[in-house]
Structure formats: C-alpha cells, structure tokens
Amino acid sequence: MTTKFVDEYHPLLFKEPKDKQPKFPNRSLLMAACAACIGGTFQYGYNISIINAPTMHVQKFINQTWRERYQTNISADALTLLWSTIVSIFTIGGLIGVTVGGMLSVKLGRKGTLLANNIFALMAALLMGLSYHTGLFELLIIGRLLTGLNAGIGICAQTLYLGEIAPTALRGGMGMGTSIFITVGILTGQVMGLKELLGKEEHWPLLLSTTCVPAFLQLLILPWFPESPRYLLIDRGEEQGFEKALKQLHGTDACDGEREDIEKERNNLVDFQTKKPWQLFTDRSVRWQLVAIGLLNAAQQLNGINAIYFYADYLFRQSGIPTDKIPYVTIGTGACECITALTCGLLIDRLGRKVLIAGGYALMSICCILFTLTLSFQDASPVVPYLSMGCLFAFVLSFGLGPGGVTNILTTELFTQTTRPAAYMIAGSLNWLSFFFIGLVFPFIVLGLQQYCFLVFLAVCSFMAMYIFFVIPETKNKTFIEIQNEFKSSSHRIDTHKLSFTVLSTLLCSKHS
C-alpha cells in the first residue's frame, strides 16, 4: 500500500517547490533566447523605425528616377502614393508572414523556421541596397515587402520558441524578450538614422540594407542551440533529442520539474493532432481563449500607441524644439519604451501578467484624457506644450509596462502545444490587420475629431482594462495544462449562467402567459 502510494504520488512528493524554482535563466538558455530575438522581433522593430530617417532622400531619388525615365517631374500625389506604398507594404508582408509562420513552425520547427526566415531579410537587404545603383525604386517596394514577410514569420516563430524553452517560473520574463527586442530594434533604428551615422543622403541605400546584419548574426549564433524541447517531444516524438535539449537549456539539476510538466502535457494531448486556424473557430474548448487573444492583439495596435508616434513630431515642434534636434528627442521615446520593457521583464514574474497589462491600459486611459486636455489648450500657456510632451512620454511608458509585452506572453500561455501555432496565426493576423487599419484610418480620425481624436483610444484602453480585470485569469507560475483547465472551468460557469438565465426566462414567460 505504501509503495503504491509513493509510486502514484511520487511527482507530487518530489516536485520542486515554487520558491525553489530557478529565479534566473542559465547562460545557455539566455543566449538561445537572444539568438532567437536578434533575427526575430529585433528585425520587426528595426525595420519599423529605419524607414523614417531617409524619407526625404528616398523621395528625392524617386523623383530623379522618374525624371530620367519620363523626362518630367513626378506629381506630388504620385510621389506620396509611391512613398506610402514603400512604407505600408511592410504591413502586407507581415500579414502574409504571420499566416504562414504557424505552419512553418510545425513543419520546420521553431528554430528551423527562424533560421530559414533569414533568407527573406538577406534578399530584402540586397534589393534595397541595389535600388539606387540600378535606378529601380520598385526594388524598394519588393524589399520592404520581404522585410515585412521576415517580421511576420519571425514574431510568430520566435514567440513560440521563447514560450516553449522557458521554465514555468521564468516564462513571463523570457517571453518579454519579444517586447524588449522590438523596442531595442526601434531604438537602434532611430540611432542608425542619425546624420552622424548613416542618416546622410549618400548613405541611405546602405542604411536600408543593414537589415542583413541581424540575419547574419542569427545564422552564426542560433545553430549552436537546440530546438524547442516541447516541439521535439510532443510534435516529433524524439525522446533523445528532447532530453539533450532540456539539459542544455535548463541544466542537469533543474530540468526534472520541466520534464514532468512537458510529459504530462504530451500525455494529455496523445490523441490530438496539431490544429489548423479554421479548426480553432469551431472548437468550443478554446473559444474563450480565442476571444481573449483576439481582443488583446487587436487592442495592441488600436490603443493609440502608433497615433502617439504620429503626433510626436508635431508636439516637439510646438514645444519650440528646433527641427534639426527633433530626431534626437524622438530617440527619447524609443529609449522610454525600451526601459519600460526591461522593467516589465523584471516585474512580470513577481507581480503577474494581469496586474501589469490591466494597469498599463488603465494608465493609458488616464493619459488619453490628459492628452486631450493639453491638445485642447495648446495655446493657452507656453507650459502646455511641455505638458503634452509629458503625456506623450507617460503614454509610451504605460504601453511598454504592460500591453507592449504581456500581450504576446498571454497568447503563448492561453493555448497548448496542438493549438498554439494556429492561435498565433489568428492573433498575428488580427495584429497586422489592426496595424494596417489604424495607419489607414487615423488621418481621417484626426481630420474629423481634431484634438478630441484620442477619445477614441480612451474608449479602447478603458474597455481593455475592465475586460482584463474581470475576465482574464492570472497565469503566473501555472503550467499550460493548469491554465487550460482554469479556462474550461470559467467557460463552464459562463455556460451554466447562460443556461440558468434561459430557464428562468422561460419559466417567467410561461407563468406570465
């Protein structure tokens, strides 16, 4: 009887206590995460910001090329259309990339997809670097499309990789690598675009082609680290590869608890196949998770952070900052978001996901109100423009503290191995579509509402703060199976309440009749 009891409850008796779990990743795990991020979300952030510095130089090149071809200057409308296409086609590439990123992550593996994805970055760098010398501005459009494709695939595969290689106790901090490297990429792009570096007119082809550098770094470093242990065991059934990868990433002494969790997840999913995105829409067991990640990813783009960046240049000019100094001040916004992303990475496994993301949206709501007031009274006092700048930096800090990084972590944690790739395809598609939508619609919002345009974002941020507070469960220090079971019990309670309400309504109607 005693032997049977020990055999049955052995994992519970000898499971490592929560407070004894590792508080910091070992060197191999940390290096693997950095290698994945440098060619993943770093590229995303870098290619978002790098295109801003050479705006005037590229437009001059397009006009010069047009004149050489057709012996006339290009019209202002046509130039604006071509430049807008070069900038915005990045989002189209990202949308395409995220729709195939999940499938590639299943077929090639998380690490394999990241390595293969660098082909698009290298091709993009070559095309954009040759555009000036060949006199073909069309190469810039193709190159930007390829950088978007690289970013879409990279975000999907990298976030899956980080979420699956991290120990449960460090999953939040490791997952923040996605947000941290986005902000580092944005900041690096802003710095590289300065005139002291590659911001001069003659250097813009070289500036745009520097996207090859992170690709080369990842190709050199990532092959030294293993594939995701969860993918090796659950998707591929490779026991030896799983053991080797787990020991390399977690160390010999610290991998027993993770091995138990991964094997338990495999046993629960033994009769399940990896699902396609359309299958998730008909799966009642994940419908509330799907609603949650849909709202979170759409709100990440619709909450006003891109609009804040749009207004930054205007606000800095209104504050009396010389035009030639604005690029240096703009770097401050990138530095703010980078600092808060690092702070969030340190706090997320202590405070939890729910506190940070709900608190971040609440603070953003307050900033929207203050921002609307300062824009409304911009000319009332010389101090008001500086208050607007303060609101701008506070909004960026609030975004980086929660919504900027926690959103991707929750997308990883709310799904299990068989549904996670498809969930990322759906979440990523909504994210990129929202990105494209806000870029298209925001100028019209400004035109129609003027200084009250941020009331739209106030509604989005307030709704998300309340939704997260009342609906999303805390996922800190919980295994993927525990989180799934918590959502199942929550959905069961909701279904029970709906059934009770329906029965009660029927009885009342019958009694009344």
HUKA-V164902 format. One record per residue. N is the residue number from 1. PHI is phi in degrees with one decimal (none if undefined). OMEGA is omega in whole degrees, -180 to 180 (NA if undefined). Layout:
n=N phi=PHI omega=OMEGA
n=N phi=PHI omega=OMEGA
This chain:
n=1 phi=none omega=180
n=2 phi=-65.6 omega=179
n=3 phi=-62.4 omega=179
n=4 phi=-62.5 omega=-179
n=5 phi=-62.9 omega=-179
n=6 phi=-65.2 omega=-180
n=7 phi=-64.3 omega=-176
n=8 phi=-72.0 omega=-175
n=9 phi=-109.0 omega=-179
n=10 phi=-52.6 omega=-180
n=11 phi=-61.5 omega=-179
n=12 phi=-74.2 omega=-178
n=13 phi=-71.0 omega=-173
n=14 phi=-109.7 omega=179
n=15 phi=-69.4 omega=-178
n=16 phi=-65.1 omega=180
n=17 phi=-59.8 omega=-179
n=18 phi=-57.9 omega=-177
n=19 phi=-75.6 omega=179
n=20 phi=-96.1 omega=179
n=21 phi=-67.6 omega=-175
n=22 phi=-60.2 omega=180
n=23 phi=-95.5 omega=179
n=24 phi=-135.7 omega=178
n=25 phi=-70.8 omega=176
n=26 phi=-75.6 omega=-172
n=27 phi=-62.8 omega=-179
n=28 phi=-64.3 omega=179
n=29 phi=-64.8 omega=-179
n=30 phi=-66.5 omega=179
n=31 phi=-68.2 omega=177
n=32 phi=-63.3 omega=179
n=33 phi=-63.8 omega=179
n=34 phi=-64.4 omega=179
n=35 phi=-63.3 omega=178
n=36 phi=-69.3 omega=-175
n=37 phi=-73.6 omega=-174
n=38 phi=-64.7 omega=177
n=39 phi=-104.1 omega=-178
n=40 phi=-112.3 omega=-175
n=41 phi=-73.1 omega=173
n=42 phi=-60.8 omega=179
n=43 phi=-61.9 omega=179
n=44 phi=-59.4 omega=-179
n=45 phi=-64.5 omega=-178
n=46 phi=-63.0 omega=-177
n=47 phi=-77.1 omega=172
n=48 phi=-71.0 omega=-173
n=49 phi=-88.9 omega=-173
n=50 phi=-68.2 omega=-176
n=51 phi=-77.4 omega=-176
n=52 phi=-74.4 omega=-174
n=53 phi=-61.7 omega=-175
n=54 phi=-89.0 omega=-176
n=55 phi=-52.3 omega=-177
n=56 phi=-66.4 omega=-178
n=57 phi=-68.4 omega=180
n=58 phi=-68.4 omega=178
n=59 phi=-63.6 omega=176
n=60 phi=-64.1 omega=178
n=61 phi=-63.6 omega=179
n=62 phi=-62.5 omega=180
n=63 phi=-63.1 omega=180
n=64 phi=-64.6 omega=179
n=65 phi=-64.7 omega=180
n=66 phi=-62.0 omega=-179
n=67 phi=-66.1 omega=179
n=68 phi=-67.0 omega=-179
n=69 phi=-79.1 omega=-169
n=70 phi=-115.7 omega=178
n=71 phi=55.8 omega=176
n=72 phi=-155.2 omega=177
n=73 phi=-74.2 omega=177
n=74 phi=-72.5 omega=178
n=75 phi=-70.0 omega=-178
n=76 phi=-62.0 omega=-180
n=77 phi=-66.5 omega=-180
n=78 phi=-66.5 omega=178
n=79 phi=-64.5 omega=178
n=80 phi=-62.2 omega=180
n=81 phi=-64.4 omega=180
n=82 phi=-65.0 omega=180
n=83 phi=-66.0 omega=178
n=84 phi=-61.9 omega=178
n=85 phi=-65.2 omega=179
n=86 phi=-60.1 omega=-178
n=87 phi=-75.6 omega=-170
n=88 phi=-82.2 omega=-179
n=89 phi=-67.4 omega=173
n=90 phi=-56.5 omega=-179
n=91 phi=-70.2 omega=177
n=92 phi=-65.1 omega=176
n=93 phi=-61.5 omega=178
n=94 phi=-63.7 omega=179
n=95 phi=-64.6 omega=177
n=96 phi=-64.2 omega=-178
n=97 phi=-61.4 omega=-177
n=98 phi=-71.7 omega=179
n=99 phi=-73.5 omega=178
n=100 phi=-102.4 omega=-177
n=101 phi=-61.2 omega=179
n=102 phi=-64.7 omega=180
n=103 phi=-66.4 omega=178
n=104 phi=-65.0 omega=180
n=105 phi=-65.6 omega=177
n=106 phi=-79.8 omega=-176
n=107 phi=-79.8 omega=-176
n=108 phi=-97.9 omega=-173
n=109 phi=89.1 omega=-179
n=110 phi=-67.6 omega=180
n=111 phi=-66.8 omega=-180
n=112 phi=-61.2 omega=179
n=113 phi=-66.3 omega=179
n=114 phi=-61.5 omega=-179
n=115 phi=-68.5 omega=-180
n=116 phi=-65.8 omega=-177
n=117 phi=-64.1 omega=-179
n=118 phi=-66.3 omega=177
n=119 phi=-58.5 omega=-179
n=120 phi=-66.5 omega=179
n=121 phi=-66.3 omega=-180
n=122 phi=-67.4 omega=177
n=123 phi=-63.7 omega=179
n=124 phi=-62.4 omega=180
n=125 phi=-61.1 omega=180
n=126 phi=-64.5 omega=-178
n=127 phi=-65.6 omega=-179
n=128 phi=-69.2 omega=177
n=129 phi=-69.0 omega=-179
n=130 phi=-87.3 omega=-173
n=131 phi=-57.9 omega=-177
n=132 phi=-68.7 omega=-175
n=133 phi=-71.1 omega=179
n=134 phi=-92.5 omega=-178
n=135 phi=69.9 omega=-178
n=136 phi=-118.3 omega=177
n=137 phi=-71.5 omega=176
n=138 phi=-62.2 omega=178
n=139 phi=-65.4 omega=177
n=140 phi=-66.2 omega=179
n=141 phi=-64.5 omega=180
n=142 phi=-65.0 omega=-180
n=143 phi=-62.8 omega=179
n=144 phi=-66.3 omega=176
n=145 phi=-61.6 omega=180
n=146 phi=-69.1 omega=177
n=147 phi=-65.9 omega=176
n=148 phi=-65.4 omega=177
n=149 phi=-60.4 omega=177
n=150 phi=-61.3 omega=-179
n=151 phi=-67.2 omega=-179
n=152 phi=-63.3 omega=178
n=153 phi=-66.4 omega=-177
n=154 phi=-63.1 omega=180
n=155 phi=-60.9 omega=-178
n=156 phi=-64.8 omega=-175
n=157 phi=-68.9 omega=-178
n=158 phi=-65.6 omega=-178
n=159 phi=-66.0 omega=174
n=160 phi=-61.3 omega=-178
n=161 phi=-63.3 omega=-180
n=162 phi=-63.6 omega=-179
n=163 phi=-65.8 omega=-176
n=164 phi=-93.1 omega=179
n=165 phi=-89.0 omega=-175
n=166 phi=-80.0 omega=170
n=167 phi=-63.0 omega=-177
n=168 phi=-54.8 omega=-177
n=169 phi=-69.9 omega=-177
n=170 phi=-113.8 omega=-173
n=171 phi=-62.5 omega=180
n=172 phi=-66.7 omega=-179
n=173 phi=-63.5 omega=178
n=174 phi=-66.6 omega=179
n=175 phi=-63.9 omega=178
n=176 phi=-67.6 omega=175
n=177 phi=-55.7 omega=178
n=178 phi=-58.6 omega=-178
n=179 phi=-70.6 omega=-178
n=180 phi=-60.5 omega=-177
n=181 phi=-75.5 omega=171
n=182 phi=-62.6 omega=-178
n=183 phi=-67.9 omega=176
n=184 phi=-64.6 omega=177
n=185 phi=-63.7 omega=178
n=186 phi=-61.3 omega=-179
n=187 phi=-63.8 omega=179
n=188 phi=-62.9 omega=178
n=189 phi=-63.2 omega=178
n=190 phi=-64.4 omega=-179
n=191 phi=-69.3 omega=-179
n=192 phi=-64.0 omega=-180
n=193 phi=-82.3 omega=177
n=194 phi=-68.0 omega=-178
n=195 phi=-62.8 omega=-180
n=196 phi=-68.8 omega=-179
n=197 phi=-110.2 omega=-176
n=198 phi=-116.8 omega=-177
n=199 phi=-87.0 omega=179
n=200 phi=-73.9 omega=-174
n=201 phi=-59.4 omega=-176
n=202 phi=-72.6 omega=-176
n=203 phi=-100.5 omega=-172
n=204 phi=-62.2 omega=176
n=205 phi=-62.8 omega=178
n=206 phi=-67.2 omega=179
n=207 phi=-59.7 omega=-179
n=208 phi=-69.5 omega=-179
n=209 phi=-84.8 omega=179
n=210 phi=-68.8 omega=175
n=211 phi=-63.4 omega=178
n=212 phi=-74.5 omega=-176
n=213 phi=-64.1 omega=176
n=214 phi=-60.2 omega=179
n=215 phi=-63.9 omega=178
n=216 phi=-63.8 omega=180
n=217 phi=-61.5 omega=180
n=218 phi=-66.7 omega=179
n=219 phi=-64.3 omega=179
n=220 phi=-82.2 omega=-170
n=221 phi=-98.8 omega=-171
n=222 phi=-61.0 omega=180
n=223 phi=-58.3 omega=180
n=224 phi=-77.3 omega=-176
n=225 phi=-115.4 omega=-172
n=226 phi=-81.0 omega=172
n=227 phi=-69.5 omega=177
n=228 phi=-57.9 omega=180
n=229 phi=-58.9 omega=179
n=230 phi=-61.5 omega=179
n=231 phi=-64.3 omega=-178
n=232 phi=-62.8 omega=-176
n=233 phi=-84.2 omega=-172
n=234 phi=-80.2 omega=-177
n=235 phi=-86.8 omega=-174
n=236 phi=-104.3 omega=-179
n=237 phi=68.5 omega=-179
n=238 phi=-93.9 omega=-176
n=239 phi=-65.2 omega=-177
n=240 phi=-67.8 omega=178
n=241 phi=-62.9 omega=178
n=242 phi=-62.9 omega=-180
n=243 phi=-62.2 omega=-179
n=244 phi=-64.4 omega=-179
n=245 phi=-65.3 omega=-178
n=246 phi=-64.8 omega=180
n=247 phi=-67.9 omega=180
n=248 phi=-66.6 omega=-176
n=249 phi=-83.3 omega=-173
n=250 phi=-111.0 omega=-176
n=251 phi=88.1 omega=-176
n=252 phi=-65.2 omega=-174
n=253 phi=-79.9 omega=-171
n=254 phi=-105.6 omega=-172
n=255 phi=-97.5 omega=-177
n=256 phi=-63.4 omega=-179
n=257 phi=-64.6 omega=178
n=258 phi=-68.0 omega=178
n=259 phi=-59.5 omega=180
n=260 phi=-63.5 omega=-180
n=261 phi=-64.3 omega=-178
n=262 phi=-68.0 omega=179
n=263 phi=-67.0 omega=177
n=264 phi=-64.6 omega=177
n=265 phi=-64.5 omega=178
n=266 phi=-63.1 omega=-180
n=267 phi=-64.7 omega=179
n=268 phi=-70.7 omega=-176
n=269 phi=-109.0 omega=-173
n=270 phi=-61.8 omega=-178
n=271 phi=-99.3 omega=-177
n=272 phi=-109.4 omega=175
n=273 phi=-103.5 omega=177
n=274 phi=-60.3 omega=-172
n=275 phi=-92.1 omega=175
n=276 phi=-87.5 omega=-177
n=277 phi=-56.9 omega=-178
n=278 phi=-68.4 omega=178
n=279 phi=-72.7 omega=180
n=280 phi=-67.6 omega=-178
n=281 phi=-68.0 omega=-180
n=282 phi=-103.1 omega=-178
n=283 phi=-93.3 omega=-177
n=284 phi=-67.0 omega=-177
n=285 phi=-71.2 omega=-179
n=286 phi=-122.5 omega=-174
n=287 phi=-65.3 omega=-179
n=288 phi=-74.0 omega=173
n=289 phi=-63.7 omega=-179
n=290 phi=-66.3 omega=176
n=291 phi=-61.4 omega=-178
n=292 phi=-62.3 omega=-177
n=293 phi=-71.5 omega=175
n=294 phi=-63.9 omega=179
n=295 phi=-65.6 omega=-178
n=296 phi=-63.7 omega=-177
n=297 phi=-75.4 omega=176
n=298 phi=-66.4 omega=-179
n=299 phi=-66.5 omega=180
n=300 phi=-60.2 omega=178
n=301 phi=-97.8 omega=-175
n=302 phi=-91.8 omega=-176
n=303 phi=-82.1 omega=175
n=304 phi=106.1 omega=-177
n=305 phi=-64.5 omega=178
n=306 phi=-69.5 omega=177
n=307 phi=-66.1 omega=177
n=308 phi=-60.9 omega=178
n=309 phi=-64.2 omega=178
n=310 phi=-64.0 omega=-177
n=311 phi=-81.9 omega=-172
n=312 phi=-57.3 omega=-177
n=313 phi=-61.1 omega=180
n=314 phi=-62.7 omega=-178
n=315 phi=-66.4 omega=179
n=316 phi=-65.6 omega=178
n=317 phi=-66.0 omega=179
n=318 phi=-65.2 omega=-179
n=319 phi=-82.1 omega=176
n=320 phi=89.3 omega=179
n=321 phi=-77.1 omega=179
n=322 phi=-57.0 omega=-176
n=323 phi=-57.8 omega=-177
n=324 phi=-72.7 omega=179
n=325 phi=-97.5 omega=-176
n=326 phi=-59.5 omega=178
n=327 phi=-56.3 omega=-180
n=328 phi=-73.1 omega=178
n=329 phi=-70.7 omega=179
n=330 phi=-60.5 omega=176
n=331 phi=-58.3 omega=178
n=332 phi=-60.1 omega=179
n=333 phi=-65.6 omega=177
n=334 phi=-64.7 omega=179
n=335 phi=-65.9 omega=179
n=336 phi=-61.0 omega=-179
n=337 phi=-65.9 omega=178
n=338 phi=-65.1 omega=-180
n=339 phi=-64.7 omega=-179
n=340 phi=-69.2 omega=176
n=341 phi=-64.2 omega=177
n=342 phi=-64.9 omega=178
n=343 phi=-62.4 omega=179
n=344 phi=-61.7 omega=178
n=345 phi=-61.8 omega=179
n=346 phi=-78.5 omega=-174
n=347 phi=-96.0 omega=-167
n=348 phi=-64.0 omega=179
n=349 phi=-85.9 omega=174
n=350 phi=-101.5 omega=-178
n=351 phi=-87.3 omega=-178
n=352 phi=97.6 omega=-177
n=353 phi=-73.5 omega=-172
n=354 phi=-63.5 omega=-179
n=355 phi=-62.5 omega=-175
n=356 phi=-69.9 omega=-175
n=357 phi=-75.7 omega=177
n=358 phi=-66.9 omega=177
n=359 phi=-63.9 omega=178
n=360 phi=-61.4 omega=179
n=361 phi=-67.2 omega=178
n=362 phi=-64.2 omega=178
n=363 phi=-65.9 omega=177
n=364 phi=-64.4 omega=177
n=365 phi=-62.8 omega=178
n=366 phi=-62.3 omega=180
n=367 phi=-64.0 omega=178
n=368 phi=-61.9 omega=179
n=369 phi=-64.4 omega=-179
n=370 phi=-64.9 omega=-180
n=371 phi=-64.9 omega=177
n=372 phi=-62.2 omega=179
n=373 phi=-65.1 omega=-178
n=374 phi=-68.8 omega=176
n=375 phi=-68.6 omega=-179
n=376 phi=-69.9 omega=-178
n=377 phi=-116.9 omega=-176
n=378 phi=-59.8 omega=-176
n=379 phi=-99.0 omega=-176
n=380 phi=-70.4 omega=-177
n=381 phi=-156.3 omega=177
n=382 phi=-62.9 omega=-178
n=383 phi=-79.8 omega=-173
n=384 phi=-59.4 omega=178
n=385 phi=-56.5 omega=178
n=386 phi=-71.3 omega=173
n=387 phi=-65.4 omega=175
n=388 phi=-61.4 omega=177
n=389 phi=-62.3 omega=178
n=390 phi=-61.3 omega=177
n=391 phi=-62.6 omega=179
n=392 phi=-60.2 omega=-179
n=393 phi=-66.5 omega=178
n=394 phi=-64.9 omega=179
n=395 phi=-64.1 omega=179
n=396 phi=-61.8 omega=179
n=397 phi=-63.4 omega=-180
n=398 phi=-65.5 omega=178
n=399 phi=-63.6 omega=-179
n=400 phi=-66.3 omega=-178
n=401 phi=-68.0 omega=-176
n=402 phi=-138.1 omega=-174
n=403 phi=-57.1 omega=-177
n=404 phi=-63.3 omega=-176
n=405 phi=-116.1 omega=-174
n=406 phi=-69.8 omega=-179
n=407 phi=-55.9 omega=-179
n=408 phi=-65.7 omega=180
n=409 phi=-65.8 omega=179
n=410 phi=-64.5 omega=177
n=411 phi=-61.2 omega=176
n=412 phi=-70.6 omega=-169
n=413 phi=-79.7 omega=-175
n=414 phi=-82.1 omega=-178
n=415 phi=-131.2 omega=177
n=416 phi=-96.9 omega=-171
n=417 phi=-58.6 omega=-175
n=418 phi=-79.4 omega=-178
n=419 phi=-108.8 omega=-173
n=420 phi=-66.4 omega=179
n=421 phi=-59.5 omega=179
n=422 phi=-65.4 omega=178
n=423 phi=-62.5 omega=178
n=424 phi=-67.3 omega=177
n=425 phi=-64.4 omega=180
n=426 phi=-68.2 omega=-179
n=427 phi=-62.3 omega=-180
n=428 phi=-64.2 omega=178
n=429 phi=-62.0 omega=178
n=430 phi=-62.8 omega=-180
n=431 phi=-63.0 omega=-179
n=432 phi=-69.2 omega=177
n=433 phi=-63.3 omega=178
n=434 phi=-66.6 omega=176
n=435 phi=-59.0 omega=179
n=436 phi=-64.8 omega=-177
n=437 phi=-63.8 omega=-177
n=438 phi=-68.9 omega=176
n=439 phi=-66.2 omega=-179
n=440 phi=-80.0 omega=-170
n=441 phi=-92.6 omega=-172
n=442 phi=-56.7 omega=178
n=443 phi=-57.5 omega=178
n=444 phi=-72.7 omega=176
n=445 phi=-63.8 omega=178
n=446 phi=-62.8 omega=-179
n=447 phi=-63.1 omega=-177
n=448 phi=-81.8 omega=-174
n=449 phi=-104.0 omega=-180
n=450 phi=53.8 omega=-175
n=451 phi=-68.9 omega=179
n=452 phi=-93.5 omega=-175
n=453 phi=-62.8 omega=-177
n=454 phi=-78.6 omega=173
n=455 phi=-68.3 omega=175
n=456 phi=-62.3 omega=-180
n=457 phi=-72.1 omega=174
n=458 phi=-59.8 omega=179
n=459 phi=-63.4 omega=180
n=460 phi=-63.9 omega=-177
n=461 phi=-65.2 omega=-180
n=462 phi=-65.6 omega=179
n=463 phi=-60.4 omega=-178
n=464 phi=-66.3 omega=178
n=465 phi=-60.7 omega=180
n=466 phi=-71.1 omega=-180
n=467 phi=-61.8 omega=-179
n=468 phi=-65.1 omega=-178
n=469 phi=-63.6 omega=-173
n=470 phi=-94.0 omega=-170
n=471 phi=-114.5 omega=-173
n=472 phi=-77.0 omega=178
n=473 phi=-78.5 omega=175
n=474 phi=-73.9 omega=-177
n=475 phi=-113.0 omega=-177
n=476 phi=-60.5 omega=176
n=477 phi=59.4 omega=177
n=478 phi=-113.2 omega=176
n=479 phi=-73.9 omega=-180
n=480 phi=-62.1 omega=179
n=481 phi=-68.3 omega=178
n=482 phi=-62.8 omega=179
n=483 phi=-65.4 omega=179
n=484 phi=-62.4 omega=180
n=485 phi=-65.2 omega=179
n=486 phi=-66.7 omega=177
n=487 phi=-67.3 omega=178
n=488 phi=-62.9 omega=179
n=489 phi=-67.7 omega=178
n=490 phi=-65.3 omega=180
n=491 phi=-68.0 omega=177
n=492 phi=-65.2 omega=178
n=493 phi=-65.1 omega=179
n=494 phi=-63.8 omega=179
n=495 phi=-62.4 omega=179
n=496 phi=-64.9 omega=178
n=497 phi=-62.6 omega=179
n=498 phi=-64.0 omega=-180
n=499 phi=-64.1 omega=-180
n=500 phi=-63.4 omega=179
n=501 phi=-63.4 omega=180
n=502 phi=-64.9 omega=-180
n=503 phi=-63.2 omega=-180
n=504 phi=-62.6 omega=179
n=505 phi=-63.3 omega=179
n=506 phi=-63.6 omega=-180
n=507 phi=-63.4 omega=180
n=508 phi=-65.1 omega=179
n=509 phi=-65.6 omega=180
n=510 phi=-65.3 omega=-179
n=511 phi=-66.6 omega=-179
n=512 phi=-65.9 omega=180
n=513 phi=-70.6 omega=NA
